[in-house]
Amino acid sequence: MNSTPHIPDPRPLYARATAQLATVIATVRPERLDDPTPCEEYDVRALLGHVVSGARRIATVPEGGDGKGADVPEWTADVPAGQWPELYEDGRKRMLTAWESDEAMDAVVTVPWGRMPGRIALAGSVMETVGHTWDLARAIGWSGELDEEVARFALATAHQALPAEGREHLPFGETRQAPQSADTCTRLAAWLGRDPEWQVPGAARQ
């Protein structure tokens, strides 16, 4: 991810992005856990495990962790749907506490995508959180409005972090063209390689 001295403080935006994701997680019904998501490698259950584990892993970074978190396994066990909100809230709170100091923003840290100042690493977590919020919302047919300001920050981060070309060794597909009427979160999803018009059968049930 390319650094910039002008990047805003990502902490308030991370708090909003994760609160938004927590809202969506709270609406997941048990019968939707095995449904596919726009992120092809995950069904709903695996995506929930990924965001819970990811928050816990990146929470170790300000104290010298590398964010890979070998001691924090992926939550892929048969977790009841009603337990996911609690698990994610725990991971979210760990993240907010771990990154609350101003010193963490300017310290050079190690995350799975490289070494960089903390504010840039956390901006990457905002981008990932917003992207996966879109994935989950589409997968379960969530019809609420997503935070445009947070999405604009995430999209700007994605434009800086992810080239449009040469993604062969990155965990993102080729960029897609979003419809002109698409909101910012959908345009972010398209830049991350998702199909911006992805739907799952029965999504309107939510």
C-alpha positions as CSV (number, residue, x, y, z in Angstrom):
1,M,0.0,0.0,0.0
2,N,1.4,3.4,-0.9
3,S,1.9,5.8,1.9
4,T,0.8,9.4,2.0
5,P,1.4,12.0,4.7
6,H,-2.1,13.4,4.1
7,I,-4.2,10.4,4.9
8,P,-6.9,11.3,7.5
9,D,-7.0,9.6,10.9
10,P,-8.6,6.3,10.1
11,R,-9.7,5.5,13.6
12,P,-13.1,7.2,13.6
13,L,-13.8,5.7,10.2
14,Y,-12.8,2.3,11.3
15,A,-15.1,2.6,14.3
16,R,-18.0,3.5,12.0
17,A,-17.1,0.8,9.4
18,T,-17.0,-1.9,12.1
19,A,-20.2,-0.7,13.7
20,Q,-21.9,-0.9,10.3
21,L,-20.6,-4.4,9.8
22,A,-21.8,-5.4,13.3
23,T,-25.3,-4.2,12.3
24,V,-25.3,-6.4,9.2
25,I,-24.0,-9.4,11.1
26,A,-26.8,-9.1,13.6
27,T,-29.3,-9.7,10.9
28,V,-27.9,-13.0,9.6
29,R,-30.4,-15.8,10.0
30,P,-29.3,-19.4,10.6
31,E,-30.6,-20.6,7.3
32,R,-28.3,-18.2,5.4
33,L,-25.0,-19.4,6.9
34,D,-24.3,-21.8,4.0
35,D,-25.3,-19.3,1.3
36,P,-22.6,-18.1,-1.2
37,T,-21.2,-14.6,-1.1
38,P,-19.7,-12.3,-3.8
39,C,-16.3,-13.2,-2.3
40,E,-16.1,-16.5,-4.1
41,E,-13.8,-18.3,-1.5
42,Y,-16.3,-17.7,1.3
43,D,-19.9,-18.7,2.1
44,V,-21.6,-16.7,4.7
45,R,-20.3,-18.7,7.6
46,A,-16.7,-18.6,6.4
47,L,-17.0,-14.9,5.7
48,L,-18.2,-14.3,9.3
49,G,-15.2,-16.4,10.5
50,H,-12.9,-14.4,8.4
51,V,-14.0,-11.0,9.6
52,V,-14.0,-12.1,13.3
53,S,-10.5,-13.7,13.0
54,G,-9.2,-10.7,11.0
55,A,-10.1,-8.2,13.6
56,R,-8.5,-10.2,16.3
57,R,-5.3,-10.7,14.3
58,I,-4.8,-7.0,13.3
59,A,-5.5,-6.0,16.9
60,T,-2.1,-7.6,17.7
61,V,-0.2,-5.4,15.3
62,P,0.4,-2.3,17.4
63,E,2.1,-4.5,20.0
64,G,4.5,-6.0,17.5
65,G,2.4,-8.7,15.9
66,D,2.4,-9.2,12.1
67,G,-1.3,-9.6,11.7
68,K,-1.0,-13.1,10.5
69,G,-1.9,-14.3,13.9
70,A,-0.9,-17.9,13.9
71,D,-2.2,-18.1,17.4
72,V,-5.6,-16.8,16.3
73,P,-7.3,-19.5,14.2
74,E,-10.0,-18.9,11.6
75,W,-13.4,-19.2,13.2
76,T,-14.7,-22.0,10.9
77,A,-16.3,-24.1,13.6
78,D,-20.0,-24.6,13.7
79,V,-20.8,-21.4,15.5
80,P,-24.5,-20.7,16.0
81,A,-25.8,-17.8,14.0
82,G,-26.8,-16.0,17.2
83,Q,-23.2,-16.1,18.5
84,W,-21.6,-14.3,15.6
85,P,-22.6,-10.7,16.7
86,E,-20.9,-11.3,20.1
87,L,-17.8,-12.7,18.5
88,Y,-17.4,-9.8,16.1
89,E,-18.1,-7.2,18.7
90,D,-15.3,-8.7,20.8
91,G,-12.9,-8.5,17.9
92,R,-14.0,-5.0,17.0
93,K,-13.5,-3.8,20.6
94,R,-10.0,-5.4,20.6
95,M,-9.1,-3.5,17.5
96,L,-10.4,-0.1,18.8
97,T,-8.5,-0.5,22.0
98,A,-5.3,-1.7,20.3
99,W,-5.2,1.3,17.9
100,E,-6.4,4.0,20.2
101,S,-3.0,5.7,20.8
102,D,-1.7,8.5,18.6
103,E,1.7,6.8,18.7
104,A,0.2,3.7,16.9
105,M,-0.7,5.9,14.0
106,D,2.8,7.0,13.1
107,A,4.8,3.9,14.2
108,V,5.9,1.6,11.4
109,V,4.1,-1.7,11.8
110,T,4.0,-5.0,10.0
111,V,0.7,-6.3,8.6
112,P,0.1,-9.1,6.1
113,W,0.3,-6.7,3.2
114,G,3.7,-5.1,4.2
115,R,5.4,-2.7,6.5
116,M,4.0,0.8,6.8
117,P,2.9,3.6,9.2
118,G,0.0,2.5,11.4
119,R,-2.5,4.9,10.0
120,I,-2.0,3.4,6.5
121,A,-2.3,-0.1,7.9
122,L,-5.5,0.8,9.6
123,A,-6.8,2.5,6.5
124,G,-6.4,-0.9,4.8
125,S,-8.5,-2.5,7.5
126,V,-11.2,0.1,6.8
127,M,-11.1,-0.9,3.1
128,E,-11.4,-4.6,3.9
129,T,-14.1,-4.1,6.5
130,V,-16.3,-2.0,4.0
131,G,-15.6,-4.5,1.2
132,H,-16.7,-7.4,3.3
133,T,-19.7,-5.5,4.6
134,W,-20.9,-5.2,1.0
135,D,-20.2,-8.9,0.5
136,L,-22.3,-9.9,3.5
137,A,-25.1,-7.4,2.8
138,R,-25.5,-8.8,-0.8
139,A,-25.3,-12.4,0.4
140,I,-28.1,-12.0,2.8
141,G,-30.2,-9.5,0.9
142,W,-29.7,-6.7,3.5
143,S,-31.5,-3.7,2.3
144,G,-30.2,-0.9,4.5
145,E,-28.1,2.0,3.3
146,L,-24.3,1.8,3.7
147,D,-22.3,4.7,5.0
148,E,-21.2,6.8,2.0
149,E,-18.4,8.7,3.8
150,V,-16.8,5.6,5.1
151,A,-17.1,4.0,1.6
152,R,-15.5,7.0,0.0
153,F,-12.5,6.7,2.3
154,A,-12.3,3.0,1.6
155,L,-12.5,3.5,-2.1
156,A,-9.8,6.2,-2.0
157,T,-7.6,3.8,0.0
158,A,-8.3,1.0,-2.6
159,H,-7.3,3.3,-5.5
160,Q,-4.0,4.0,-3.7
161,A,-3.3,0.4,-2.5
162,L,-4.5,-1.7,-5.4
163,P,-3.4,-1.2,-9.0
164,A,-5.9,-1.7,-11.7
165,E,-3.4,-3.9,-13.5
166,G,-0.9,-6.6,-12.4
167,R,-3.0,-8.3,-9.7
168,E,-1.8,-11.8,-10.5
169,H,-0.2,-12.2,-7.0
170,L,-2.8,-10.3,-5.1
171,P,-6.0,-11.8,-3.5
172,F,-8.2,-9.6,-5.7
173,G,-9.7,-10.2,-9.1
174,E,-9.6,-7.8,-12.0
175,T,-11.5,-4.6,-11.6
176,R,-15.1,-4.5,-12.8
177,Q,-17.2,-1.7,-14.2
178,A,-19.9,-0.6,-11.8
179,P,-23.2,0.8,-13.1
180,Q,-23.4,4.6,-13.2
181,S,-26.1,4.5,-10.6
182,A,-24.0,2.4,-8.2
183,D,-23.3,3.7,-4.7
184,T,-19.8,4.2,-3.5
185,C,-19.7,0.8,-1.6
186,T,-20.7,-1.0,-4.8
187,R,-18.0,0.9,-6.8
188,L,-15.5,-0.2,-4.1
189,A,-16.6,-3.8,-4.6
190,A,-16.1,-3.5,-8.3
191,W,-12.6,-2.1,-7.8
192,L,-11.8,-5.1,-5.5
193,G,-12.8,-7.4,-8.3
194,R,-16.4,-8.3,-7.2
195,D,-19.3,-8.5,-9.6
196,P,-21.1,-5.3,-8.7
197,E,-24.4,-6.8,-9.8
198,W,-24.0,-10.0,-7.9
199,Q,-27.2,-11.5,-6.5
200,V,-28.0,-14.7,-4.7
201,P,-31.3,-16.5,-5.4
202,G,-33.8,-15.5,-2.7
203,A,-31.8,-12.5,-1.5
204,A,-34.9,-10.4,-1.4
205,R,-36.2,-12.5,1.4
206,Q,-34.2,-10.5,4.0
